[in-house]
Amino acid sequence: MSLNLEDKVVIAVSSRALFDLDDSHAIYQQKGLKEFIEYQVTHENEALKPGVAFPLIKRLVNIRMPGSKESCFEVILVSQNNPNTGLRVFNSIEAYELDITRAAFTGGRVPYRYLKAFKSSLFLSAESEHVRVALQNGHAAATILKGVDYKDDDTNELRIAFDGDAVLFNDESERIYQEKGIEEFIRNEIANCDNPLGPGPFKNFLESIHKIQQAFMNEEHKPIRTALVTARNAPSHKRAIKTLRSWGIDVDEAFFLGGLDKTPVLDIFKPHIFFDDSRSYCEPASSIVPTGHVDSGVKNIP
């Protein structure tokens, strides 16, 4: 009987999100595939530097259910490399002693097509076009933005921060704000405060995280902490809270900022990843914390 990953949360991560591949990627862009292959093979025993998603992945693979030696998460490397050039990435995984044993090397083809085969709950990539297509096909996905050299702390806690509309929730309210303005948005949210918002692309991922958190309710150490960091404020906060309540999901912290800059809050919470659909929030956030742009909703319509 074959193994399966039914009892784990599966995270698919690209090699350029996990490691710093800027040098080799520049060679590929400037000199072509042949030079790229030669470079990677020549340097395959040199460990790559950690990329933006590295602190997150390092924490994920080390979280184990109470009383179990198995990780709660299965991280699968999903890369456009072929097996030949991908060897350097796997050598780097071994060098950093990351518990990643499975990979898909697609030889230049778009890797999102294999997310369904792995039952992936989240896809992290440095390629925005891959993320866009993954989101369009119903997968939680984010483009890892280049920016911060994240200085991780020495705790054992994994911290994840989410925006609300078009990330955890759908963009129905955001559309009203964009099309009719703030006054109509507030009127709509007050009128519908007892009507849950529809799910956004990251609802199922947060639900998976919440289930893992529930297993640690009686444990002194809680390995995962979540936060909602949203531009909503009172009175529109009620609908967000009641939506999460209707889903049976809790977040540990919530910040209703009413359009204020999110970076001061993120700088204190220090998430290992922050997900937002708005470039205007993602770009400043990426200078202080690992940030994933969620290319969904009305704000991202070309």
Buried (B, 14 or more C-beta within 10 A) or exposed (E): EEEEBEEBBBBBBBBBBBBBBEEBBEBBEEEEEEEBBEBBEEBBEEBBEBBBBBBBBBBBBBBEBEEEEEBBBBBBBBBBBBEEBBBBBBBBBEEBEBBBEEBBBBEEEEBBBBBEEBBBBBBBBBBBEBBBBBBEEEBBBBBBBBBBEBEBEEEEBBBBBBBBBBBBBBBBBBBBBBEEEEEEBBEBBEEBBEEBBEBBBBBBBBBBBBEBBEBBEEEEEEBBBBBBBBBBBEEBBBBBBBBBEEBEBEBBEBBBBEEEEBBEBBEEBBBBBBBBBBBEBBBBBBEBBBBBBBBBBBBBEE
